[in-house]
Amino acid sequence: YNYLQEEFKIFPDSKDKYLELYASLGMALNDAKAKQEVKSIIDAITQKKIVSEDELIKIGNIQGILGEIESLMATRERILKQFPNGKVSVDKKVSQFNDIKDPVAREKLFKQIQSSLSEESRDVLASSLAAQFAISDHHKAEKYLQMISDEMRLASTYNSIAWKLTGEGPQSEGTYLDRAKQYSAQSL
């Protein structure tokens, strides 16, 4: 904590980089001065004419650290309103995707958010859909397997689907053994 205070004296611009850590340590040490200083900084940021989504996310994180839940919720709403296709909005939709059990509804949401996903997130969701459609619609499963760009995730997905198609165990009598064998081979 003292190190950060010294850092800020020598390199004032570093305050932005370590602000969340500083707030967290200040709260842990019950330092009223640090809390007030952090509040002043986030107030100054929110008063700027143009505030980026990343800045608002940082402000929300700090509000959470400070225990200002109402302010945090207001900041989240501001982020969703100002950046409807931003990181927080996409994260919220990914969370919704994970809560949905129906594969058709999941697929519909995936199609809506697909273009705003990072490559890694797209791979994760496509993998999930491929696994979910593996038995009911193997053509859709193939479609989603084709979307996965990360080779390790693709191999893992093939292996998981193969296991699922065998009936999920060595003693099981799976109905899709030929396809399971094919997917297992593709996982290598």
C-alpha positions as CSV (number, residue, x, y, z in Angstrom):
1,Y,0.0,0.0,0.0
2,N,2.8,2.4,0.9
3,Y,4.6,1.3,-2.2
4,L,1.6,2.4,-4.3
5,Q,1.5,5.8,-2.6
6,E,5.2,6.3,-3.4
7,E,4.6,5.1,-7.0
8,F,1.8,7.7,-7.4
9,K,4.1,10.4,-6.1
10,I,6.8,9.6,-8.6
11,F,4.6,8.5,-11.5
12,P,1.2,10.2,-11.2
13,D,0.0,8.6,-14.4
14,S,0.4,5.1,-12.8
15,K,-2.6,5.8,-10.6
16,D,-5.0,4.9,-13.4
17,K,-3.2,1.5,-13.9
18,Y,-3.4,0.6,-10.2
19,L,-6.5,2.4,-9.1
20,E,-8.5,-0.8,-8.4
21,L,-5.7,-2.3,-6.4
22,Y,-5.3,1.0,-4.5
23,A,-9.0,1.1,-3.7
24,S,-9.0,-2.5,-2.5
25,L,-6.0,-2.0,-0.3
26,G,-7.4,1.3,1.0
27,M,-10.7,-0.4,2.0
28,A,-8.8,-3.4,3.6
29,L,-6.8,-0.9,5.7
30,N,-9.9,1.2,6.3
31,D,-8.1,4.3,5.0
32,A,-10.7,7.0,4.7
33,K,-8.2,9.3,2.8
34,A,-7.6,6.7,0.2
35,K,-11.3,6.0,-0.2
36,Q,-12.0,9.7,-0.7
37,E,-9.2,10.1,-3.1
38,V,-10.5,7.1,-5.2
39,K,-14.0,8.6,-5.1
40,S,-12.7,11.9,-6.4
41,I,-10.8,10.2,-9.2
42,I,-13.9,8.2,-10.4
43,D,-16.1,11.3,-10.1
44,A,-13.7,13.1,-12.3
45,I,-13.8,10.3,-14.9
46,T,-17.6,10.2,-14.9
47,Q,-17.7,13.9,-15.5
48,K,-15.7,13.7,-18.7
49,K,-17.6,14.4,-21.9
50,I,-16.6,11.1,-23.4
51,V,-16.1,8.1,-21.2
52,S,-15.1,4.7,-22.6
53,E,-16.7,1.4,-21.8
54,D,-13.4,0.3,-20.2
55,E,-13.4,3.4,-18.0
56,L,-16.9,2.7,-16.9
57,I,-16.1,-0.9,-16.2
58,K,-13.2,0.1,-14.0
59,I,-15.5,2.6,-12.2
60,G,-18.1,-0.1,-11.6
61,N,-15.4,-2.4,-10.3
62,I,-14.2,0.3,-7.9
63,Q,-17.7,1.0,-6.8
64,G,-18.1,-2.7,-5.9
65,I,-14.8,-2.6,-3.9
66,L,-16.1,0.5,-2.1
67,G,-19.4,-1.3,-1.3
68,E,-21.4,1.3,-3.3
69,I,-23.9,-1.2,-4.8
70,E,-26.5,1.3,-5.9
71,S,-23.8,3.3,-7.8
72,L,-22.4,0.1,-9.2
73,M,-25.9,-0.9,-10.5
74,A,-26.3,2.6,-12.0
75,T,-22.9,2.3,-13.7
76,R,-23.8,-1.1,-15.2
77,E,-27.1,0.3,-16.5
78,R,-25.2,3.3,-18.0
79,I,-22.7,0.9,-19.7
80,L,-25.6,-1.2,-21.2
81,K,-27.3,1.9,-22.4
82,Q,-24.2,3.6,-23.9
83,F,-22.6,0.5,-25.2
84,P,-25.4,-1.9,-26.3
85,N,-23.0,-4.1,-28.2
86,G,-20.1,-3.7,-25.8
87,K,-18.3,-6.1,-23.5
88,V,-20.7,-5.9,-20.6
89,S,-23.7,-6.5,-22.9
90,V,-22.0,-9.4,-24.6
91,D,-21.0,-10.9,-21.3
92,K,-24.6,-10.6,-20.1
93,K,-25.8,-12.4,-23.3
94,V,-23.2,-15.1,-22.9
95,S,-24.5,-15.6,-19.3
96,Q,-28.0,-15.8,-20.7
97,F,-26.8,-18.3,-23.3
98,N,-25.4,-20.5,-20.5
99,D,-28.7,-20.4,-18.5
100,I,-30.8,-21.5,-21.5
101,K,-31.3,-25.3,-21.7
102,D,-33.3,-25.5,-25.0
103,P,-30.8,-26.0,-27.9
104,V,-32.9,-24.1,-30.4
105,A,-33.2,-21.1,-28.1
106,R,-29.5,-21.2,-27.4
107,E,-28.8,-21.3,-31.1
108,K,-31.1,-18.3,-31.8
109,L,-29.2,-16.3,-29.1
110,F,-25.9,-17.4,-30.5
111,K,-26.8,-16.2,-33.9
112,Q,-27.7,-12.8,-32.5
113,I,-24.5,-12.3,-30.6
114,Q,-22.0,-14.2,-32.8
115,S,-20.6,-11.2,-34.6
116,S,-19.8,-9.4,-31.3
117,L,-18.0,-12.3,-29.6
118,S,-14.3,-12.7,-29.3
119,E,-12.9,-15.7,-31.2
120,E,-12.4,-17.5,-27.9
121,S,-16.0,-16.9,-26.7
122,R,-17.3,-17.9,-30.1
123,D,-15.3,-21.2,-29.9
124,V,-16.7,-21.9,-26.4
125,L,-20.3,-21.3,-27.4
126,A,-20.0,-23.2,-30.7
127,S,-18.4,-26.1,-28.9
128,S,-21.4,-26.1,-26.4
129,L,-23.9,-26.1,-29.3
130,A,-22.0,-28.8,-31.2
131,A,-22.1,-31.0,-28.1
132,Q,-25.8,-30.2,-27.4
133,F,-26.8,-31.1,-31.0
134,A,-24.5,-34.2,-31.3
135,I,-27.3,-36.7,-30.9
136,S,-30.4,-34.8,-32.0
137,D,-29.1,-33.1,-35.2
138,H,-25.6,-34.2,-36.2
139,H,-25.6,-31.8,-39.2
140,K,-26.0,-28.9,-36.8
141,A,-23.3,-30.4,-34.6
142,E,-21.0,-30.5,-37.7
143,K,-21.9,-26.9,-38.5
144,Y,-20.8,-25.7,-35.1
145,L,-17.7,-27.9,-35.0
146,Q,-16.6,-26.1,-38.2
147,M,-16.8,-22.8,-36.4
148,I,-14.3,-23.7,-33.8
149,S,-10.9,-22.2,-34.6
150,D,-8.8,-23.3,-31.6
151,E,-7.4,-26.8,-32.4
152,M,-7.2,-27.8,-28.7
153,R,-10.8,-26.9,-28.1
154,L,-11.9,-28.6,-31.3
155,A,-10.1,-31.8,-30.3
156,S,-11.6,-31.7,-26.8
157,T,-15.1,-31.1,-28.3
158,Y,-14.7,-34.0,-30.7
159,N,-13.6,-36.2,-27.8
160,S,-16.5,-35.1,-25.6
161,I,-19.0,-35.7,-28.3
162,A,-17.5,-39.1,-29.1
163,W,-17.9,-40.0,-25.4
164,K,-21.5,-38.8,-25.4
165,L,-22.3,-40.8,-28.6
166,T,-21.0,-44.0,-26.9
167,G,-23.6,-43.7,-24.2
168,E,-21.0,-42.0,-21.9
169,G,-19.2,-45.0,-20.6
170,P,-17.3,-48.1,-21.6
171,Q,-20.1,-50.4,-20.4
172,S,-22.8,-48.4,-22.2
173,E,-24.5,-49.6,-25.3
174,G,-24.4,-46.4,-27.4
175,T,-26.6,-46.1,-30.5
176,Y,-24.1,-44.0,-32.4
177,L,-20.9,-46.0,-32.2
178,D,-19.8,-45.5,-35.8
179,R,-20.1,-41.7,-35.5
180,A,-18.4,-41.9,-32.0
181,K,-15.5,-43.7,-33.5
182,Q,-15.2,-41.1,-36.3
183,Y,-15.3,-38.2,-33.8
184,S,-12.8,-39.9,-31.6
185,A,-10.4,-40.3,-34.5
186,Q,-10.9,-36.6,-35.4
187,S,-10.0,-35.6,-31.8
188,L,-6.4,-36.9,-32.3
